[in-house]
Amino acid sequence: MKAEKYTRYERARIVGARALQIFMGAPVYIDTDSIDPLEIALEEMKLGAIPITVKRDHKR
């Protein structure tokens, strides 16, 4: 699978959405000692474990 490059806005949106999911009780996809949802989401993003994708419109 090709590694995607995200803009800083896409990364912020993905990490924010994932942190909210974790805060609301979603399962964590990595082993971590952290209890802060934002830190967990950032670590998941760094490891590529977040199951969220970005759909972009291709400009012609």
N, CA, C and O atoms as a Maestro MAE file, in Angstrom:
{
 s_m_m2io_version
 :::
 2.0.0
}

f_m_ct {
 s_m_title
 :::
 protein
 m_atom[240] {
  # First column is atom index #
  i_m_mmod_type
  r_m_x_coord
  r_m_y_coord
  r_m_z_coord
  i_m_residue_number
  s_m_chain_name
  s_m_pdb_residue_name
  s_m_pdb_atom_name
  i_m_atomic_number
  :::
  1 25 0.833 -1.181 0.000 1 A "MET " " N  " 7
  2 3 0.000 0.000 0.000 1 A "MET " " CA " 6
  3 2 0.877 1.243 0.000 1 A "MET " " C  " 6
  4 15 1.858 1.312 0.740 1 A "MET " " O  " 8
  5 25 0.538 2.200 -0.805 2 A "LYS " " N  " 7
  6 3 1.328 3.423 -0.928 2 A "LYS " " CA " 6
  7 2 1.109 4.322 0.294 2 A "LYS " " C  " 6
  8 15 -0.025 4.559 0.710 2 A "LYS " " O  " 8
  9 25 2.199 4.810 0.852 3 A "ALA " " N  " 7
  10 3 2.103 5.718 1.989 3 A "ALA " " CA " 6
  11 2 1.571 7.059 1.503 3 A "ALA " " C  " 6
  12 15 2.049 7.610 0.512 3 A "ALA " " O  " 8
  13 25 0.572 7.577 2.220 4 A "GLU " " N  " 7
  14 3 -0.021 8.841 1.824 4 A "GLU " " CA " 6
  15 2 0.653 10.004 2.522 4 A "GLU " " C  " 6
  16 15 1.102 9.888 3.662 4 A "GLU " " O  " 8
  17 25 0.717 11.117 1.829 5 A "LYS " " N  " 7
  18 3 1.198 12.362 2.414 5 A "LYS " " CA " 6
  19 2 -0.035 13.201 2.723 5 A "LYS " " C  " 6
  20 15 -0.837 13.494 1.836 5 A "LYS " " O  " 8
  21 25 -0.179 13.581 3.980 6 A "TYR " " N  " 7
  22 3 -1.308 14.403 4.380 6 A "TYR " " CA " 6
  23 2 -0.857 15.840 4.585 6 A "TYR " " C  " 6
  24 15 0.278 16.095 4.989 6 A "TYR " " O  " 8
  25 25 -1.755 16.775 4.303 7 A "THR " " N  " 7
  26 3 -1.467 18.171 4.622 7 A "THR " " CA " 6
  27 2 -1.589 18.336 6.131 7 A "THR " " C  " 6
  28 15 -2.112 17.452 6.810 7 A "THR " " O  " 8
  29 25 -1.119 19.444 6.657 8 A "ARG " " N  " 7
  30 3 -1.207 19.655 8.099 8 A "ARG " " CA " 6
  31 2 -2.662 19.749 8.545 8 A "ARG " " C  " 6
  32 15 -2.989 19.394 9.677 8 A "ARG " " O  " 8
  33 25 -3.531 20.222 7.666 9 A "TYR " " N  " 7
  34 3 -4.951 20.327 7.985 9 A "TYR " " CA " 6
  35 2 -5.597 18.939 8.031 9 A "TYR " " C  " 6
  36 15 -6.426 18.661 8.898 9 A "TYR " " O  " 8
  37 25 -5.213 18.081 7.100 10 A "GLU " " N  " 7
  38 3 -5.730 16.712 7.100 10 A "GLU " " CA " 6
  39 2 -5.249 15.960 8.333 10 A "GLU " " C  " 6
  40 15 -6.024 15.245 8.969 10 A "GLU " " O  " 8
  41 25 -3.962 16.121 8.675 11 A "ARG " " N  " 7
  42 3 -3.438 15.464 9.877 11 A "ARG " " CA " 6
  43 2 -4.166 15.939 11.119 11 A "ARG " " C  " 6
  44 15 -4.519 15.131 11.978 11 A "ARG " " O  " 8
  45 25 -4.398 17.247 11.228 12 A "ALA " " N  " 7
  46 3 -5.101 17.791 12.391 12 A "ALA " " CA " 6
  47 2 -6.517 17.238 12.473 12 A "ALA " " C  " 6
  48 15 -6.982 16.888 13.558 12 A "ALA " " O  " 8
  49 25 -7.198 17.157 11.355 13 A "ARG " " N  " 7
  50 3 -8.574 16.648 11.337 13 A "ARG " " CA " 6
  51 2 -8.620 15.169 11.692 13 A "ARG " " C  " 6
  52 15 -9.490 14.740 12.449 13 A "ARG " " O  " 8
  53 25 -7.699 14.392 11.157 14 A "ILE " " N  " 7
  54 3 -7.656 12.957 11.438 14 A "ILE " " CA " 6
  55 2 -7.350 12.708 12.907 14 A "ILE " " C  " 6
  56 15 -8.044 11.930 13.561 14 A "ILE " " O  " 8
  57 25 -6.319 13.362 13.431 15 A "VAL " " N  " 7
  58 3 -5.934 13.155 14.833 15 A "VAL " " CA " 6
  59 2 -7.046 13.638 15.764 15 A "VAL " " C  " 6
  60 15 -7.342 12.985 16.764 15 A "VAL " " O  " 8
  61 25 -7.662 14.777 15.440 16 A "GLY " " N  " 7
  62 3 -8.750 15.283 16.267 16 A "GLY " " CA " 6
  63 2 -9.946 14.346 16.294 16 A "GLY " " C  " 6
  64 15 -10.524 14.094 17.351 16 A "GLY " " O  " 8
  65 25 -10.313 13.832 15.129 17 A "ALA " " N  " 7
  66 3 -11.441 12.897 15.048 17 A "ALA " " CA " 6
  67 2 -11.130 11.613 15.800 17 A "ALA " " C  " 6
  68 15 -11.987 11.074 16.500 17 A "ALA " " O  " 8
  69 25 -9.913 11.128 15.657 18 A "ARG " " N  " 7
  70 3 -9.534 9.888 16.343 18 A "ARG " " CA " 6
  71 2 -9.470 10.086 17.855 18 A "ARG " " C  " 6
  72 15 -9.878 9.203 18.610 18 A "ARG " " O  " 8
  73 25 -8.959 11.244 18.309 19 A "ALA " " N  " 7
  74 3 -8.911 11.529 19.741 19 A "ALA " " CA " 6
  75 2 -10.321 11.567 20.320 19 A "ALA " " C  " 6
  76 15 -10.550 11.076 21.425 19 A "ALA " " O  " 8
  77 25 -11.259 12.143 19.590 20 A "LEU " " N  " 7
  78 3 -12.649 12.173 20.046 20 A "LEU " " CA " 6
  79 2 -13.219 10.767 20.129 20 A "LEU " " C  " 6
  80 15 -13.928 10.446 21.083 20 A "LEU " " O  " 8
  81 25 -12.925 9.924 19.150 21 A "GLN " " N  " 7
  82 3 -13.381 8.541 19.186 21 A "GLN " " CA " 6
  83 2 -12.848 7.826 20.423 21 A "GLN " " C  " 6
  84 15 -13.592 7.134 21.117 21 A "GLN " " O  " 8
  85 25 -11.569 7.995 20.691 22 A "ILE " " N  " 7
  86 3 -10.951 7.351 21.858 22 A "ILE " " CA " 6
  87 2 -11.581 7.875 23.142 22 A "ILE " " C  " 6
  88 15 -11.881 7.100 24.050 22 A "ILE " " O  " 8
  89 25 -11.783 9.186 23.221 23 A "PHE " " N  " 7
  90 3 -12.406 9.794 24.395 23 A "PHE " " CA " 6
  91 2 -13.805 9.222 24.643 23 A "PHE " " C  " 6
  92 15 -14.216 9.053 25.791 23 A "PHE " " O  " 8
  93 25 -14.529 8.925 23.564 24 A "MET " " N  " 7
  94 3 -15.887 8.407 23.681 24 A "MET " " CA " 6
  95 2 -15.934 6.898 23.890 24 A "MET " " C  " 6
  96 15 -17.018 6.318 23.953 24 A "MET " " O  " 8
  97 25 -14.761 6.249 24.000 25 A "GLY " " N  " 7
  98 3 -14.723 4.834 24.354 25 A "GLY " " CA " 6
  99 2 -14.340 3.870 23.256 25 A "GLY " " C  " 6
  100 15 -14.427 2.657 23.452 25 A "GLY " " O  " 8
  101 25 -13.915 4.370 22.101 26 A "ALA " " N  " 7
  102 3 -13.496 3.479 21.015 26 A "ALA " " CA " 6
  103 2 -12.230 2.724 21.420 26 A "ALA " " C  " 6
  104 15 -11.432 3.232 22.208 26 A "ALA " " O  " 8
  105 25 -12.044 1.521 20.890 27 A "PRO " " N  " 7
  106 3 -10.842 0.758 21.234 27 A "PRO " " CA " 6
  107 2 -9.577 1.433 20.706 27 A "PRO " " C  " 6
  108 15 -9.596 2.089 19.664 27 A "PRO " " O  " 8
  109 25 -8.492 1.263 21.433 28 A "VAL " " N  " 7
  110 3 -7.192 1.817 21.051 28 A "VAL " " CA " 6
  111 2 -6.469 0.746 20.239 28 A "VAL " " C  " 6
  112 15 -6.475 -0.426 20.618 28 A "VAL " " O  " 8
  113 25 -5.851 1.132 19.136 29 A "TYR " " N  " 7
  114 3 -5.222 0.186 18.213 29 A "TYR " " CA " 6
  115 2 -3.749 -0.086 18.481 29 A "TYR " " C  " 6
  116 15 -3.129 -0.871 17.765 29 A "TYR " " O  " 8
  117 25 -3.180 0.549 19.500 30 A "ILE " " N  " 7
  118 3 -1.770 0.348 19.813 30 A "ILE " " CA " 6
  119 2 -1.620 0.078 21.302 30 A "ILE " " C  " 6
  120 15 -2.515 0.388 22.087 30 A "ILE " " O  " 8
  121 25 -0.495 -0.497 21.687 31 A "ASP " " N  " 7
  122 3 -0.171 -0.671 23.100 31 A "ASP " " CA " 6
  123 2 0.527 0.600 23.574 31 A "ASP " " C  " 6
  124 15 1.554 1.001 23.028 31 A "ASP " " O  " 8
  125 25 -0.047 1.223 24.598 32 A "THR " " N  " 7
  126 3 0.519 2.458 25.105 32 A "THR " " CA " 6
  127 2 0.214 2.590 26.593 32 A "THR " " C  " 6
  128 15 -0.767 2.037 27.090 32 A "THR " " O  " 8
  129 25 1.057 3.318 27.284 33 A "ASP " " N  " 7
  130 3 0.833 3.593 28.698 33 A "ASP " " CA " 6
  131 2 0.078 4.900 28.888 33 A "ASP " " C  " 6
  132 15 -0.356 5.203 29.999 33 A "ASP " " O  " 8
  133 25 -0.084 5.672 27.830 34 A "SER " " N  " 7
  134 3 -0.740 6.972 27.910 34 A "SER " " CA " 6
  135 2 -2.238 6.800 28.130 34 A "SER " " C  " 6
  136 15 -2.841 5.836 27.660 34 A "SER " " O  " 8
  137 25 -2.830 7.757 28.857 35 A "ILE " " N  " 7
  138 3 -4.281 7.756 29.049 35 A "ILE " " CA " 6
  139 2 -4.927 8.970 28.382 35 A "ILE " " C  " 6
  140 15 -6.153 9.083 28.359 35 A "ILE " " O  " 8
  141 25 -4.112 9.876 27.839 36 A "ASP " " N  " 7
  142 3 -4.617 11.068 27.166 36 A "ASP " " CA " 6
  143 2 -5.025 10.708 25.734 36 A "ASP " " C  " 6
  144 15 -4.191 10.246 24.956 36 A "ASP " " O  " 8
  145 25 -6.302 10.913 25.377 37 A "PRO " " N  " 7
  146 3 -6.758 10.548 24.026 37 A "PRO " " CA " 6
  147 2 -5.974 11.229 22.905 37 A "PRO " " C  " 6
  148 15 -5.736 10.617 21.864 37 A "PRO " " O  " 8
  149 25 -5.569 12.488 23.103 38 A "LEU " " N  " 7
  150 3 -4.813 13.187 22.062 38 A "LEU " " CA " 6
  151 2 -3.434 12.568 21.864 38 A "LEU " " C  " 6
  152 15 -2.994 12.389 20.729 38 A "LEU " " O  " 8
  153 25 -2.753 12.241 22.952 39 A "GLU " " N  " 7
  154 3 -1.441 11.602 22.843 39 A "GLU " " CA " 6
  155 2 -1.554 10.233 22.186 39 A "GLU " " C  " 6
  156 15 -0.706 9.859 21.376 39 A "GLU " " O  " 8
  157 25 -2.593 9.488 22.530 40 A "ILE " " N  " 7
  158 3 -2.808 8.178 21.922 40 A "ILE " " CA " 6
  159 2 -3.055 8.326 20.428 40 A "ILE " " C  " 6
  160 15 -2.486 7.584 19.627 40 A "ILE " " O  " 8
  161 25 -3.908 9.290 20.045 41 A "ALA " " N  " 7
  162 3 -4.211 9.514 18.629 41 A "ALA " " CA " 6
  163 2 -2.969 9.939 17.853 41 A "ALA " " C  " 6
  164 15 -2.763 9.495 16.724 41 A "ALA " " O  " 8
  165 25 -2.144 10.792 18.448 42 A "LEU " " N  " 7
  166 3 -0.900 11.204 17.787 42 A "LEU " " CA " 6
  167 2 0.038 10.023 17.596 42 A "LEU " " C  " 6
  168 15 0.674 9.892 16.551 42 A "LEU " " O  " 8
  169 25 0.123 9.170 18.597 43 A "GLU " " N  " 7
  170 3 0.985 7.989 18.485 43 A "GLU " " CA " 6
  171 2 0.449 7.023 17.429 43 A "GLU " " C  " 6
  172 15 1.224 6.445 16.667 43 A "GLU " " O  " 8
  173 25 -0.871 6.847 17.381 44 A "GLU " " N  " 7
  174 3 -1.473 6.001 16.348 44 A "GLU " " CA " 6
  175 2 -1.184 6.560 14.956 44 A "GLU " " C  " 6
  176 15 -0.895 5.806 14.027 44 A "GLU " " O  " 8
  177 25 -1.262 7.880 14.815 45 A "MET " " N  " 7
  178 3 -0.977 8.517 13.524 45 A "MET " " CA " 6
  179 2 0.476 8.278 13.130 45 A "MET " " C  " 6
  180 15 0.769 7.966 11.976 45 A "MET " " O  " 8
  181 25 1.377 8.425 14.083 46 A "LYS " " N  " 7
  182 3 2.799 8.227 13.817 46 A "LYS " " CA " 6
  183 2 3.081 6.793 13.356 46 A "LYS " " C  " 6
  184 15 3.926 6.566 12.491 46 A "LYS " " O  " 8
  185 25 2.359 5.824 13.949 47 A "LEU " " N  " 7
  186 3 2.571 4.417 13.611 47 A "LEU " " CA " 6
  187 2 1.722 3.944 12.430 47 A "LEU " " C  " 6
  188 15 1.854 2.804 11.983 47 A "LEU " " O  " 8
  189 25 0.852 4.821 11.930 48 A "GLY " " N  " 7
  190 3 0.016 4.449 10.785 48 A "GLY " " CA " 6
  191 2 -1.098 3.497 11.138 48 A "GLY " " C  " 6
  192 15 -1.521 2.704 10.297 48 A "GLY " " O  " 8
  193 25 -1.591 3.557 12.377 49 A "ALA " " N  " 7
  194 3 -2.605 2.616 12.835 49 A "ALA " " CA " 6
  195 2 -4.018 3.177 12.804 49 A "ALA " " C  " 6
  196 15 -4.955 2.485 13.200 49 A "ALA " " O  " 8
  197 25 -4.196 4.402 12.347 50 A "ILE " " N  " 7
  198 3 -5.532 5.004 12.340 50 A "ILE " " CA " 6
  199 2 -6.272 4.569 11.073 50 A "ILE " " C  " 6
  200 15 -5.788 4.783 9.961 50 A "ILE " " O  " 8
  201 25 -7.443 3.959 11.245 51 A "PRO " " N  " 7
  202 3 -8.196 3.472 10.075 51 A "PRO " " CA " 6
  203 2 -9.090 4.548 9.462 51 A "PRO " " C  " 6
  204 15 -10.285 4.327 9.263 51 A "PRO " " O  " 8
  205 25 -8.519 5.699 9.166 52 A "ILE " " N  " 7
  206 3 -9.250 6.803 8.557 52 A "ILE " " CA " 6
  207 2 -8.510 7.183 7.275 52 A "ILE " " C  " 6
  208 15 -7.281 7.251 7.252 52 A "ILE " " O  " 8
  209 25 -9.264 7.426 6.225 53 A "THR " " N  " 7
  210 3 -8.654 7.838 4.962 53 A "THR " " CA " 6
  211 2 -9.173 9.206 4.557 53 A "THR " " C  " 6
  212 15 -10.183 9.676 5.081 53 A "THR " " O  " 8
  213 25 -8.483 9.837 3.626 54 A "VAL " " N  " 7
  214 3 -8.875 11.137 3.112 54 A "VAL " " CA " 6
  215 2 -9.279 10.962 1.659 54 A "VAL " " C  " 6
  216 15 -8.529 10.418 0.849 54 A "VAL " " O  " 8
  217 25 -10.479 11.433 1.345 55 A "LYS " " N  " 7
  218 3 -10.951 11.381 -0.026 55 A "LYS " " CA " 6
  219 2 -10.771 12.758 -0.618 55 A "LYS " " C  " 6
  220 15 -11.311 13.736 -0.101 55 A "LYS " " O  " 8
  221 25 -10.022 12.842 -1.689 56 A "ARG " " N  " 7
  222 3 -9.726 14.129 -2.334 56 A "ARG " " CA " 6
  223 2 -10.342 14.183 -3.718 56 A "ARG " " C  " 6
  224 15 -10.430 13.176 -4.421 56 A "ARG " " O  " 8
  225 25 -10.765 15.379 -4.093 57 A "ASP " " N  " 7
  226 3 -11.201 15.600 -5.464 57 A "ASP " " CA " 6
  227 2 -9.973 15.883 -6.306 57 A "ASP " " C  " 6
  228 15 -9.132 16.701 -5.933 57 A "ASP " " O  " 8
  229 25 -9.868 15.219 -7.422 58 A "HIS " " N  " 7
  230 3 -8.741 15.451 -8.315 58 A "HIS " " CA " 6
  231 2 -9.070 16.609 -9.240 58 A "HIS " " C  " 6
  232 15 -10.087 16.602 -9.933 58 A "HIS " " O  " 8
  233 25 -8.200 17.592 -9.238 59 A "LYS " " N  " 7
  234 3 -8.423 18.747 -10.126 59 A "LYS " " CA " 6
  235 2 -8.001 18.386 -11.536 59 A "LYS " " C  " 6
  236 15 -7.008 17.689 -11.751 59 A "LYS " " O  " 8
  237 25 -8.758 18.862 -12.470 60 A "ARG " " N  " 7
  238 3 -8.485 18.514 -13.867 60 A "ARG " " CA " 6
  239 2 -7.709 19.565 -14.562 60 A "ARG " " C  " 6
  240 15 -7.398 19.424 -15.744 60 A "ARG " " O  " 8
  :::
 }
 m_bond[239] {
  # First column is bond index #
  i_m_from
  i_m_to
  i_m_order
  :::
  1 1 2 1
  2 2 3 1
  3 3 4 2
  4 3 5 1
  5 5 6 1
  6 6 7 1
  7 7 8 2
  8 7 9 1
  9 9 10 1
  10 10 11 1
  11 11 12 2
  12 11 13 1
  13 13 14 1
  14 14 15 1
  15 15 16 2
  16 15 17 1
  17 17 18 1
  18 18 19 1
  19 19 20 2
  20 19 21 1
  21 21 22 1
  22 22 23 1
  23 23 24 2
  24 23 25 1
  25 25 26 1
  26 26 27 1
  27 27 28 2
  28 27 29 1
  29 29 30 1
  30 30 31 1
  31 31 32 2
  32 31 33 1
  33 33 34 1
  34 34 35 1
  35 35 36 2
  36 35 37 1
  37 37 38 1
  38 38 39 1
  39 39 40 2
  40 39 41 1
  41 41 42 1
  42 42 43 1
  43 43 44 2
  44 43 45 1
  45 45 46 1
  46 46 47 1
  47 47 48 2
  48 47 49 1
  49 49 50 1
  50 50 51 1
  51 51 52 2
  52 51 53 1
  53 53 54 1
  54 54 55 1
  55 55 56 2
  56 55 57 1
  57 57 58 1
  58 58 59 1
  59 59 60 2
  60 59 61 1
  61 61 62 1
  62 62 63 1
  63 63 64 2
  64 63 65 1
  65 65 66 1
  66 66 67 1
  67 67 68 2
  68 67 69 1
  69 69 70 1
  70 70 71 1
  71 71 72 2
  72 71 73 1
  73 73 74 1
  74 74 75 1
  75 75 76 2
  76 75 77 1
  77 77 78 1
  78 78 79 1
  79 79 80 2
  80 79 81 1
  81 81 82 1
  82 82 83 1
  83 83 84 2
  84 83 85 1
  85 85 86 1
  86 86 87 1
  87 87 88 2
  88 87 89 1
  89 89 90 1
  90 90 91 1
  91 91 92 2
  92 91 93 1
  93 93 94 1
  94 94 95 1
  95 95 96 2
  96 95 97 1
  97 97 98 1
  98 98 99 1
  99 99 100 2
  100 99 101 1
  101 101 102 1
  102 102 103 1
  103 103 104 2
  104 103 105 1
  105 105 106 1
  106 106 107 1
  107 107 108 2
  108 107 109 1
  109 109 110 1
  110 110 111 1
  111 111 112 2
  112 111 113 1
  113 113 114 1
  114 114 115 1
  115 115 116 2
  116 115 117 1
  117 117 118 1
  118 118 119 1
  119 119 120 2
  120 119 121 1
  121 121 122 1
  122 122 123 1
  123 123 124 2
  124 123 125 1
  125 125 126 1
  126 126 127 1
  127 127 128 2
  128 127 129 1
  129 129 130 1
  130 130 131 1
  131 131 132 2
  132 131 133 1
  133 133 134 1
  134 134 135 1
  135 135 136 2
  136 135 137 1
  137 137 138 1
  138 138 139 1
  139 139 140 2
  140 139 141 1
  141 141 142 1
  142 142 143 1
  143 143 144 2
  144 143 145 1
  145 145 146 1
  146 146 147 1
  147 147 148 2
  148 147 149 1
  149 149 150 1
  150 150 151 1
  151 151 152 2
  152 151 153 1
  153 153 154 1
  154 154 155 1
  155 155 156 2
  156 155 157 1
  157 157 158 1
  158 158 159 1
  159 159 160 2
  160 159 161 1
  161 161 162 1
  162 162 163 1
  163 163 164 2
  164 163 165 1
  165 165 166 1
  166 166 167 1
  167 167 168 2
  168 167 169 1
  169 169 170 1
  170 170 171 1
  171 171 172 2
  172 171 173 1
  173 173 174 1
  174 174 175 1
  175 175 176 2
  176 175 177 1
  177 177 178 1
  178 178 179 1
  179 179 180 2
  180 179 181 1
  181 181 182 1
  182 182 183 1
  183 183 184 2
  184 183 185 1
  185 185 186 1
  186 186 187 1
  187 187 188 2
  188 187 189 1
  189 189 190 1
  190 190 191 1
  191 191 192 2
  192 191 193 1
  193 193 194 1
  194 194 195 1
  195 195 196 2
  196 195 197 1
  197 197 198 1
  198 198 199 1
  199 199 200 2
  200 199 201 1
  201 201 202 1
  202 202 203 1
  203 203 204 2
  204 203 205 1
  205 205 206 1
  206 206 207 1
  207 207 208 2
  208 207 209 1
  209 209 210 1
  210 210 211 1
  211 211 212 2
  212 211 213 1
  213 213 214 1
  214 214 215 1
  215 215 216 2
  216 215 217 1
  217 217 218 1
  218 218 219 1
  219 219 220 2
  220 219 221 1
  221 221 222 1
  222 222 223 1
  223 223 224 2
  224 223 225 1
  225 225 226 1
  226 226 227 1
  227 227 228 2
  228 227 229 1
  229 229 230 1
  230 230 231 1
  231 231 232 2
  232 231 233 1
  233 233 234 1
  234 234 235 1
  235 235 236 2
  236 235 237 1
  237 237 238 1
  238 238 239 1
  239 239 240 2
  :::
 }
}
